[in-house]
Amino acid sequence: MSIRFPRPRHLLATALAGACLALAATPAARAEAPQVRTQVPGWYRQMLGGFEVTALYDGQIMLDTRILKNASQADMQKLLARMFRNNPTATAVNGYLVNTGSKLVLVDAGAAGLLGPTLGHILESLKAAGYTPEQVDVVLLTHLHPDHAGGLTTADGRAAFPNATVHAAQADADFWLSEEHTRKAPKGMQPFFRMSQASLKPYVDAGRFKPFSGEVDLLPGIRAVSTAGHTPGHTSFLFDNGGQKLLVWGDVVHNAAVQFPRPGVAIEFDIDPRRAVAARRHVFDLAETGRLLVAGAHLPFPGLGHVRKESTGRYEWVPVDFAPIVPAAASVPAAPASR
């Protein structure tokens, strides 16, 4: 007896018919699902040698190019369009939590409720990352603007980090905490002085505000690096562990789409624009030649990455890739020996 195999098209028809019968026998499934419309928690983590670095998202603000200086609006619009950005530009506010193994160190504390409802999420992000405010030992402030120092206190004026000592450059403390400078400032600027003073008050009163002067080692593996200009004592912090380095540079950059290709562009918040531009160019060169990992308060979250030199006077931001944390005890399999 001969065996007859069905042709391929007959097999396809048979399979489709079976699938239709199965679907008909199954209760109808809903194709719709309600939109969730919430984002993941605002933290991202990676290792720096034996230091654990966690980026914390405070929120975002909209910055208009009209507050940028030293370039035409037409040129800046082209730079924004090149990076698929609009004007005003959504600009992140980031802080960085570094667990050295012996100290929990926070660099910048966000804005709390001082600058509107789109900011003030540092504590929420910190808790989502697995820590509590009470565990923070040290807060390092790049400068005393309210989007960096505002999160030091709660809405009722208490210390948000009750066990922390706060450090900032003496030059910034002398400027922002001075009643004389406050009175002499334009009326539109005086509220910013008052915000900074109120944010630091519980730490000053408790003797836990410790200004520093110059480029000094603040803790093992943590050094202050002067990047003054944006404010009189604006400071970056260099973390160094296990042969790896991270420069947390605060407000060296406000608009990445514009200021990397045009580092000469200043912002109207700069106290000394020429000095701020010089500091930015110096830090770009330092980060590029040293291949430093850098972190910026106003770089797109998580604000971690590298600086690449494109041509003379032009740079590009290279963000980190998302990656898992490799357990310290994990070992990398040895490569097979060549034969």
C-alpha positions as CSV (number, residue, x, y, z in Angstrom):
1,M,0.0,0.0,0.0
2,S,1.4,3.4,-0.9
3,I,1.5,6.2,1.6
4,R,0.3,9.7,0.4
5,F,1.8,12.7,2.1
6,P,-0.2,16.0,2.0
7,R,1.3,18.8,0.0
8,P,2.8,21.8,2.1
9,R,-0.1,24.0,1.2
10,H,-2.5,21.4,2.6
11,L,-0.5,21.3,5.8
12,L,-0.8,25.1,6.1
13,A,-4.5,25.0,5.5
14,T,-5.0,22.3,8.1
15,A,-2.9,24.2,10.7
16,L,-4.8,27.5,10.1
17,A,-8.2,25.7,10.4
18,G,-7.1,24.1,13.7
19,A,-6.0,27.4,15.1
20,C,-9.3,29.0,14.2
21,L,-11.2,26.2,15.9
22,A,-9.0,26.6,19.1
23,L,-9.6,30.3,19.2
24,A,-13.3,29.9,18.7
25,A,-13.4,27.5,21.7
26,T,-11.5,29.9,24.0
27,P,-13.3,32.7,25.8
28,A,-12.6,36.1,24.1
29,A,-9.6,37.9,25.6
30,R,-9.5,41.7,26.0
31,A,-7.0,43.4,23.8
32,E,-7.1,46.7,25.8
33,A,-5.1,47.4,29.0
34,P,-5.3,50.6,31.0
35,Q,-2.3,52.8,30.7
36,V,-0.2,53.0,33.8
37,R,1.4,56.4,33.2
38,T,4.0,56.2,36.0
39,Q,7.8,56.1,35.6
40,V,10.3,53.8,37.2
41,P,11.8,55.1,40.5
42,G,14.4,57.8,40.0
43,W,17.7,56.1,40.8
44,Y,20.5,54.3,38.9
45,R,23.5,52.5,40.4
46,Q,26.9,51.5,39.3
47,M,30.2,50.6,41.0
48,L,33.4,52.7,41.1
49,G,36.0,50.3,42.4
50,G,34.7,49.4,45.8
51,F,32.5,52.6,46.0
52,E,28.8,52.2,45.2
53,V,27.5,55.2,43.3
54,T,23.8,55.8,43.0
55,A,22.4,58.6,40.9
56,L,19.2,60.2,42.4
57,Y,16.6,62.1,40.4
58,D,15.2,65.2,42.0
59,G,13.0,66.2,39.0
60,Q,13.3,68.5,36.1
61,I,12.9,72.2,35.2
62,M,12.4,73.9,31.9
63,L,15.3,76.2,30.8
64,D,14.9,78.7,28.0
65,T,17.9,79.5,25.7
66,R,17.2,83.2,26.4
67,I,19.1,82.8,29.7
68,L,22.2,81.5,27.8
69,K,24.8,84.0,26.7
70,N,27.6,84.2,24.1
71,A,25.7,82.6,21.2
72,S,22.9,83.7,18.9
73,Q,19.4,82.3,19.4
74,A,19.5,80.9,15.8
75,D,22.8,79.0,16.5
76,M,21.4,77.6,19.8
77,Q,18.2,76.5,18.1
78,K,20.2,74.6,15.6
79,L,22.2,72.9,18.3
80,L,19.0,71.9,20.1
81,A,17.4,70.6,16.9
82,R,20.6,68.5,16.3
83,M,19.9,66.7,19.5
84,F,16.2,66.5,19.0
85,R,15.5,69.0,21.8
86,N,12.9,71.8,22.0
87,N,13.1,75.2,23.6
88,P,12.5,75.5,26.5
89,T,14.5,72.4,27.3
90,A,13.6,69.9,29.9
91,T,16.6,69.8,32.3
92,A,17.2,67.2,35.0
93,V,18.2,68.0,38.6
94,N,20.4,65.1,39.9
95,G,22.1,64.2,43.1
96,Y,24.6,61.4,43.8
97,L,24.8,59.1,46.7
98,V,28.2,57.3,47.2
99,N,28.6,54.5,49.7
100,T,32.3,54.2,50.4
101,G,31.9,51.2,52.7
102,S,32.5,53.3,55.8
103,K,30.5,56.5,55.0
104,L,27.3,57.3,53.1
105,V,28.0,60.5,51.2
106,L,25.4,62.6,49.3
107,V,26.5,65.1,46.7
108,D,23.8,67.8,46.4
109,A,20.4,67.5,48.0
110,G,18.0,68.8,45.3
111,A,15.4,71.5,45.6
112,A,12.8,70.1,48.0
113,G,9.7,72.3,47.5
114,L,11.5,75.6,46.8
115,L,11.3,75.7,43.0
116,G,8.0,74.3,42.1
117,P,6.2,70.9,41.9
118,T,8.4,69.3,39.2
119,L,11.3,69.1,41.6
120,G,11.8,67.8,45.2
121,H,12.1,64.1,44.7
122,I,15.6,63.4,46.1
123,L,14.3,61.8,49.4
124,E,11.8,59.7,47.5
125,S,14.5,58.5,45.1
126,L,16.9,57.8,48.0
127,K,14.4,55.7,49.8
128,A,13.5,53.8,46.6
129,A,17.2,53.1,46.2
130,G,17.3,51.3,49.5
131,Y,18.5,53.9,51.9
132,T,17.1,56.3,54.5
133,P,17.9,59.9,55.2
134,E,19.1,59.0,58.7
135,Q,21.8,56.8,57.2
136,V,23.5,59.7,55.3
137,D,26.7,60.6,57.1
138,V,28.0,63.5,54.9
139,V,26.4,65.9,52.4
140,L,28.8,67.6,50.0
141,L,27.4,70.7,48.3
142,T,28.8,71.7,44.9
143,H,27.4,75.2,45.7
144,L,24.6,76.8,47.6
145,H,21.9,77.4,44.9
146,P,18.5,76.3,46.1
147,D,18.2,73.4,43.6
148,H,21.3,71.9,45.3
149,A,20.9,72.9,48.9
150,G,17.1,73.2,49.2
151,G,16.6,69.5,50.0
152,L,18.7,69.8,53.1
153,T,15.6,70.7,55.1
154,T,12.0,69.5,55.4
155,A,9.0,71.6,54.9
156,D,8.9,72.6,58.5
157,G,12.5,73.6,58.6
158,R,14.1,70.5,60.2
159,A,17.2,68.8,59.0
160,A,16.3,66.3,56.3
161,F,19.5,64.4,57.1
162,P,19.5,64.5,60.9
163,N,22.9,62.6,61.3
164,A,24.8,64.3,58.5
165,T,27.6,66.9,58.5
166,V,27.3,69.3,55.6
167,H,30.4,70.6,53.7
168,A,30.6,73.4,51.1
169,A,33.3,75.8,50.0
170,Q,34.1,78.6,52.4
171,A,33.8,81.1,49.5
172,D,30.3,80.0,48.7
173,A,29.3,80.2,52.4
174,D,30.8,83.7,52.7
175,F,28.8,84.8,49.7
176,W,25.3,83.2,50.2
177,L,25.1,83.2,54.0
178,S,26.2,86.9,54.3
179,E,23.5,89.4,55.3
180,E,25.6,92.1,53.7
181,H,25.6,90.3,50.3
182,T,21.9,89.6,50.7
183,R,21.1,93.3,51.2
184,K,23.3,94.4,48.3
185,A,21.9,91.8,45.9
186,P,19.2,92.8,43.3
187,K,15.7,92.3,44.8
188,G,15.0,89.5,42.4
189,M,18.0,87.6,43.7
190,Q,17.5,88.2,47.4
191,P,15.0,85.2,47.7
192,F,17.7,82.8,46.5
193,F,20.0,84.0,49.3
194,R,17.2,83.6,51.9
195,M,16.5,80.1,50.6
196,S,20.1,79.0,51.0
197,Q,20.3,80.5,54.4
198,A,17.1,78.7,55.6
199,S,18.2,75.4,54.1
200,L,21.5,75.4,56.0
201,K,20.2,76.9,59.3
202,P,19.5,73.6,61.2
203,Y,23.0,72.4,60.4
204,V,24.6,75.7,61.3
205,D,22.7,75.8,64.5
206,A,23.7,72.2,65.4
207,G,27.4,72.8,64.5
208,R,27.2,70.4,61.6
209,F,28.0,72.8,58.8
210,K,31.7,72.6,58.1
211,P,33.0,74.8,55.2
212,F,36.3,74.0,53.6
213,S,38.9,76.0,51.7
214,G,40.9,75.1,48.7
215,E,41.4,71.7,47.0
216,V,41.5,69.4,50.0
217,D,40.9,65.8,50.8
218,L,37.5,65.7,52.6
219,L,37.4,61.9,53.2
220,P,39.6,59.0,52.0
221,G,39.2,58.8,48.3
222,I,37.2,62.1,48.0
223,R,38.9,65.4,47.0
224,A,37.5,68.9,46.4
225,V,38.3,70.4,43.0
226,S,37.7,74.1,42.5
227,T,35.4,74.9,39.6
228,A,34.6,78.4,40.7
229,G,32.8,80.9,38.5
230,H,29.2,79.7,38.4
231,T,29.3,80.7,42.1
232,P,32.3,82.1,44.1
233,G,33.0,78.7,45.6
234,H,31.6,76.3,43.1
235,T,33.3,72.9,43.7
236,S,33.5,69.5,42.0
237,F,34.3,66.4,43.9
238,L,36.7,63.7,42.6
239,F,36.0,60.2,43.9
240,D,38.9,57.8,43.5
241,N,38.8,54.1,44.4
242,G,40.3,50.9,43.0
243,G,42.0,52.7,40.2
244,Q,38.7,54.2,39.0
245,K,37.7,57.9,39.2
246,L,34.5,59.8,39.1
247,L,34.2,63.6,38.9
248,V,30.9,64.9,40.2
249,W,30.9,68.4,38.7
250,G,27.7,70.1,39.8
251,D,26.7,72.9,37.4
252,V,29.6,72.8,35.0
253,V,26.9,72.2,32.3
254,H,23.3,73.4,32.3
255,N,22.3,72.7,28.7
256,A,24.2,69.6,27.3
257,A,23.0,70.1,23.7
258,V,24.5,73.6,23.6
259,Q,27.4,73.8,26.0
260,F,29.3,70.6,24.9
261,P,29.7,71.8,21.3
262,R,29.9,75.5,22.5
263,P,31.6,75.5,25.9
264,G,31.9,79.3,25.7
265,V,28.2,79.6,26.3
266,A,27.5,81.0,29.8
267,I,24.2,81.2,31.7
268,E,22.7,84.2,33.4
269,F,23.0,82.4,36.8
270,D,26.8,82.5,36.6
271,I,28.2,85.0,39.1
272,D,31.4,85.3,37.1
273,P,30.6,84.2,33.5
274,R,34.2,84.4,32.3
275,R,35.5,82.3,35.1
276,A,32.7,79.8,34.7
277,V,33.5,79.4,31.0
278,A,37.2,78.9,31.8
279,A,36.3,76.3,34.5
280,R,34.1,74.4,32.0
281,R,36.8,74.3,29.4
282,H,39.4,73.1,31.9
283,V,37.1,70.4,33.3
284,F,36.2,69.2,29.8
285,D,39.9,68.8,29.0
286,L,40.6,67.2,32.3
287,A,37.8,64.7,31.8
288,E,38.7,63.9,28.2
289,T,42.4,63.5,28.7
290,G,42.0,61.5,31.9
291,R,39.1,59.5,30.5
292,L,37.2,60.3,33.7
293,L,33.7,59.1,34.5
294,V,31.8,62.3,35.2
295,A,28.4,63.1,36.8
296,G,26.5,66.3,36.3
297,A,23.6,67.8,38.2
298,H,21.9,69.0,35.0
299,L,22.9,66.3,32.5
300,P,20.2,63.9,31.3
301,F,19.5,61.4,34.1
302,P,21.3,59.5,35.4
303,G,23.9,62.1,34.3
304,L,26.8,59.7,34.3
305,G,29.1,59.3,31.3
306,H,32.2,60.6,29.6
307,V,33.4,63.6,27.6
308,R,34.7,63.1,24.1
309,K,36.6,65.8,22.2
310,E,35.1,66.2,18.7
311,S,37.4,68.9,17.4
312,T,39.2,72.0,18.7
313,G,36.9,73.6,21.2
314,R,34.0,71.2,20.6
315,Y,33.0,68.3,22.8
316,E,30.4,65.6,23.0
317,W,28.6,63.9,25.9
318,V,28.7,60.1,25.9
319,P,26.3,58.6,28.5
320,V,26.8,55.3,30.3
321,D,24.9,52.3,29.2
322,F,22.5,50.6,31.5
323,A,24.2,47.7,33.2
324,P,23.7,45.3,36.1
325,I,25.7,45.4,39.3
326,V,28.2,42.6,39.4
327,P,28.4,41.1,42.9
328,A,31.8,41.6,44.5
329,A,32.3,37.9,45.0
330,A,31.6,37.1,41.4
331,S,34.5,36.0,39.3
332,V,35.1,36.3,35.6
333,P,35.6,32.9,33.9
334,A,39.1,32.5,32.6
335,A,39.5,32.5,28.9
336,P,40.3,29.1,27.4
337,A,43.9,28.5,26.7
338,S,44.9,28.7,23.1
339,R,46.1,25.5,21.5
